[in-house]
Amino acid sequence: MSNAFSLFVIIATLGSLLVFTLLLVLNRKVSNPGQTTGHEYDGIEEYDNPLPAWWFWGFLLSIVFALGYLIYYPGLGNFEGLSGWTSAKQLAQQQAEADERFGPVFAQYRAIPVEELADVPAAMRMGQRLFASSCAPCHGSAGSGTFGFPNLTDHEWQWGQSVDQVQATLLNGRMATMPAWSTVLDAYGIRDVTEYVVQLSGREADAGQAATGQTQFNQFCAACHGMDGKGQPLLGAPDLTNDIWLYGGSREQITDVLRKGRNGRMPGFADRLDEDRIHILNAYVRSLAPQ
């Protein structure tokens, strides 16, 4: 946070504790101890007595504890505290302890090729847990994906399904870039390319519009998807000749993709998972797809 906001937090926090302390001390002094204040409700009179000693000292001790806590732990703006504790440091320490404890468990499968790990039940159980914590939030617990998130249980793998290709995806992530064509193609051009893409997938389409759209497809789209529309894993360009659609295959959805483009991002896990875990996760992910 900025220095100005840090100063505001420090003043507000310490000022609040000071106000609480003053309220406690001032309420210990009463004008007429043992006498009523004149307030009465439903037969109950209010006496002008100080706060009970146990309550006063308990509250005062809680303020002292709060001051000690704020000195030892970070809580006053940018002041780090005498302990130097941070949640990031604690997480790193816990991760180091976990790596020391469980590292050898994952390392025992290091020498087994990825293709063979699928036949090792214990390794696949580990892979399933890794998938659940790292991949399931996007791809689903079963890997079947959803709108905008690839299905890992079919043959359509945009970036390839080989061991090396999956390894690269897991380590470095992927950035898919489908440009928007609304600035290049007018409404009729978008419509014609849509009809041609529909035709490529084996569905009925307007022959005249599809023929015009093919010319535009070859000019603008074939560089990534190929002249035959079968895609290129090297570029992450999907196959348009099947019935598998990441963002939907209706005419309206295809038109929307052409107009606005798409920029899907798959994060890399090189900084979160070591090579042994990536090795096991690679085998598990590949086991989800039909062999």
C-alpha positions in Angstrom: 0.0 0.0 0.0 1.1 3.6 -0.4 2.9 5.5 2.4 -0.1 7.8 2.7 -2.6 5.0 3.2 -0.2 3.2 5.5 0.0 6.3 7.7 -3.8 6.5 7.7 -4.1 2.9 8.8 -1.5 3.4 11.6 -3.2 6.6 12.9 -6.7 5.1 12.7 -5.7 1.9 14.5 -3.7 3.5 17.3 -6.2 6.3 17.6 -9.1 3.8 18.1 -7.2 2.0 20.8 -6.5 5.3 22.5 -10.2 6.3 22.4 -11.2 2.9 23.8 -8.7 3.4 26.7 -10.0 6.9 27.5 -13.6 5.6 27.5 -12.6 2.9 30.0 -10.8 5.3 32.3 -13.4 8.0 32.2 -16.2 5.5 32.9 -14.4 4.5 36.1 -15.1 7.9 37.5 -18.7 8.5 38.6 -20.3 11.5 40.2 -22.6 9.9 42.7 -21.6 6.3 43.4 -24.3 4.2 44.9 -27.0 6.6 43.9 -29.5 6.3 41.1 -29.3 8.4 38.0 -33.0 9.1 38.0 -33.6 6.8 35.1 -36.2 4.1 35.7 -37.9 1.7 33.3 -40.4 -1.1 34.1 -39.5 -0.9 37.8 -35.7 -1.1 37.1 -33.5 1.8 38.4 -30.2 2.7 36.9 -27.4 3.3 39.5 -24.4 5.6 38.9 -21.8 2.9 39.6 -18.4 2.4 37.9 -17.7 -0.6 35.6 -17.0 -3.9 37.4 -13.3 -4.2 38.1 -13.1 -7.6 36.3 -14.7 -6.1 33.2 -12.5 -3.0 33.3 -9.2 -4.8 33.7 -10.2 -7.5 31.2 -10.9 -4.9 28.6 -7.7 -3.0 29.4 -5.6 -6.2 29.1 -7.2 -6.9 25.7 -6.0 -3.4 24.6 -2.5 -4.2 25.9 -2.6 -7.5 24.1 -3.6 -5.7 20.9 -0.7 -3.3 21.1 1.7 -6.2 21.6 0.2 -8.1 18.7 0.5 -5.1 16.4 4.2 -4.6 17.4 5.1 -8.3 16.9 2.9 -9.1 13.8 2.3 -6.9 10.7 -0.9 -4.9 11.3 0.1 -1.2 11.2 0.2 -0.3 7.6 3.5 -1.1 6.0 5.2 -1.9 9.3 6.3 -5.5 9.0 6.3 -6.3 12.7 9.3 -7.4 14.9 8.7 -11.1 14.0 8.9 -10.5 10.2 6.0 -12.9 9.7 4.1 -12.9 6.5 1.5 -15.3 5.1 3.7 -15.8 2.1 6.7 -16.9 4.3 4.5 -19.2 6.2 3.1 -20.8 3.0 6.6 -21.2 1.6 7.7 -22.9 4.9 4.7 -25.2 4.8 5.4 -26.1 1.2 9.0 -26.8 2.0 8.0 -29.1 4.8 5.5 -30.8 2.5 8.1 -31.3 -0.2 10.5 -32.8 2.3 7.9 -35.2 3.5 6.2 -36.1 0.3 8.9 -35.4 -2.3 10.3 -39.0 -2.1 6.8 -40.4 -2.7 6.5 -38.6 -6.0 10.1 -39.1 -6.9 9.8 -42.9 -6.9 7.9 -42.7 -10.2 10.4 -40.4 -11.9 12.1 -43.2 -13.9 8.8 -44.7 -15.2 7.9 -43.3 -18.6 4.7 -41.3 -18.8 3.1 -43.8 -21.2 3.6 -46.5 -18.6 2.5 -44.6 -15.5 -1.2 -44.9 -16.5 -0.9 -48.6 -15.5 0.3 -47.7 -12.0 -2.8 -47.2 -9.8 -1.0 -45.5 -7.0 0.5 -43.0 -9.4 -2.9 -42.3 -10.9 -4.4 -41.7 -7.5 -1.7 -39.1 -7.0 -2.3 -37.6 -10.4 -6.0 -37.4 -9.7 -5.4 -35.4 -6.5 -3.0 -33.1 -8.3 -5.6 -32.6 -11.1 -8.3 -31.9 -8.5 -6.3 -29.2 -6.9 -4.7 -27.6 -9.9 -6.8 -28.3 -13.0 -10.4 -29.2 -12.0 -11.4 -25.6 -11.3 -11.3 -25.0 -15.0 -11.6 -28.4 -16.7 -14.0 -30.0 -14.2 -13.4 -32.8 -11.8 -13.8 -35.4 -14.6 -11.8 -33.3 -17.1 -14.9 -32.9 -19.4 -14.5 -29.1 -19.5 -17.2 -26.6 -20.1 -17.8 -23.5 -22.3 -14.4 -21.9 -23.0 -12.5 -24.6 -21.1 -11.3 -27.6 -23.2 -12.6 -31.1 -22.7 -9.7 -33.5 -21.9 -11.7 -36.7 -22.4 -12.0 -36.5 -26.2 -9.5 -36.5 -29.1 -9.6 -32.7 -29.7 -6.4 -31.4 -28.0 -5.6 -28.0 -29.5 -2.0 -28.0 -28.5 -1.4 -31.7 -29.1 -1.6 -34.8 -27.0 2.0 -36.2 -27.1 4.0 -36.5 -23.9 6.2 -33.5 -24.9 3.3 -31.4 -25.9 1.4 -32.0 -22.7 4.6 -31.4 -20.7 5.1 -28.1 -22.4 1.5 -27.1 -21.7 1.7 -28.0 -18.0 5.0 -26.3 -17.5 4.6 -23.1 -19.5 0.8 -22.8 -20.0 -0.8 -21.7 -23.3 -2.0 -18.4 -24.7 -4.5 -18.8 -27.6 -5.1 -15.8 -29.7 -8.1 -15.7 -32.1 -8.2 -12.2 -33.6 -11.5 -10.3 -34.0 -12.4 -9.9 -37.7 -15.1 -7.3 -37.3 -12.7 -4.6 -38.4 -11.7 -6.6 -41.5 -15.0 -8.3 -42.6 -18.3 -6.6 -42.7 -21.6 -8.2 -41.6 -21.9 -10.0 -44.9 -18.3 -11.3 -44.8 -18.8 -12.6 -41.2 -22.0 -14.3 -42.4 -20.3 -15.9 -45.3 -17.3 -17.2 -43.3 -19.8 -18.5 -40.7 -21.6 -20.5 -43.4 -18.3 -21.9 -44.7 -17.3 -23.0 -41.2 -20.6 -24.6 -40.7 -20.1 -26.5 -44.0 -16.6 -27.6 -42.9 -18.1 -29.3 -39.9 -20.4 -31.4 -42.2 -23.6 -29.6 -41.6 -26.0 -28.1 -44.2 -25.1 -24.6 -45.2 -26.1 -22.0 -47.8 -24.0 -23.1 -50.8 -23.6 -19.5 -52.3 -22.6 -17.9 -49.0 -20.3 -20.8 -48.1 -18.5 -20.4 -51.5 -17.9 -16.7 -50.9 -16.9 -17.5 -47.3 -14.3 -20.0 -48.5 -12.4 -17.3 -50.3 -12.3 -15.1 -47.2 -11.5 -18.1 -45.0 -8.5 -19.0 -47.2 -7.4 -15.4 -47.0 -7.8 -14.7 -43.3 -8.2 -18.0 -41.4 -6.3 -20.7 -43.3 -2.9 -19.4 -41.9 -3.9 -20.9 -38.5 -6.6 -23.4 -39.2 -5.1 -24.7 -42.4 -6.6 -24.7 -45.9 -8.6 -27.8 -45.0 -9.7 -26.3 -41.6 -8.2 -29.2 -39.7 -6.2 -26.8 -37.4 -2.6 -26.8 -36.3 -1.6 -27.9 -32.8 1.6 -25.9 -33.0 -0.5 -22.7 -33.0 -3.3 -24.0 -30.9 -5.7 -23.6 -33.8 -8.6 -26.0 -33.4 -10.0 -28.5 -36.0 -13.1 -27.0 -37.5 -14.1 -30.1 -39.4 -15.6 -32.0 -36.4 -18.4 -31.4 -34.0 -16.2 -30.3 -31.1 -16.5 -26.6 -30.3 -14.8 -24.8 -27.4 -17.1 -21.8 -27.6 -20.1 -23.4 -29.1 -20.9 -24.5 -32.7 -24.2 -22.7 -33.4 -24.2 -20.1 -36.2 -24.7 -17.4 -33.5 -21.8 -18.6 -31.5 -19.5 -18.9 -34.5 -20.5 -15.4 -35.6 -19.7 -14.1 -32.2 -16.2 -15.6 -32.2 -15.5 -14.2 -35.7 -16.6 -10.8 -34.6 -15.0 -10.5 -31.2 -12.2 -13.1 -31.3 -11.1 -15.2 -28.3 -8.1 -15.0 -26.0 -8.0 -18.2 -23.9 -5.2 -18.5 -21.4 -4.0 -21.7 -19.7 -1.6 -20.9 -16.8 1.7 -22.6 -16.4 2.5 -24.7 -13.3 6.3 -24.6 -13.5 6.4 -22.3 -10.4 3.8 -24.4 -8.4 4.6 -28.0 -9.2 8.0 -29.6 -9.4 9.1 -31.9 -12.2 8.0 -35.1 -10.4 4.5 -33.9 -9.9 4.3 -32.6 -13.5 5.5 -36.0 -14.6 2.6 -37.8 -12.8 0.1 -35.1 -13.8 1.1 -35.5 -17.4 0.4 -39.2 -17.3 -3.0 -38.7 -15.5 -4.2 -36.0 -18.0 -3.3 -38.1 -21.0 -5.1 -41.1 -19.4 -8.4 -39.1 -19.5 -8.5 -39.1 -23.3 -9.4 -42.2 -25.4 -6.3 -44.1 -26.4 
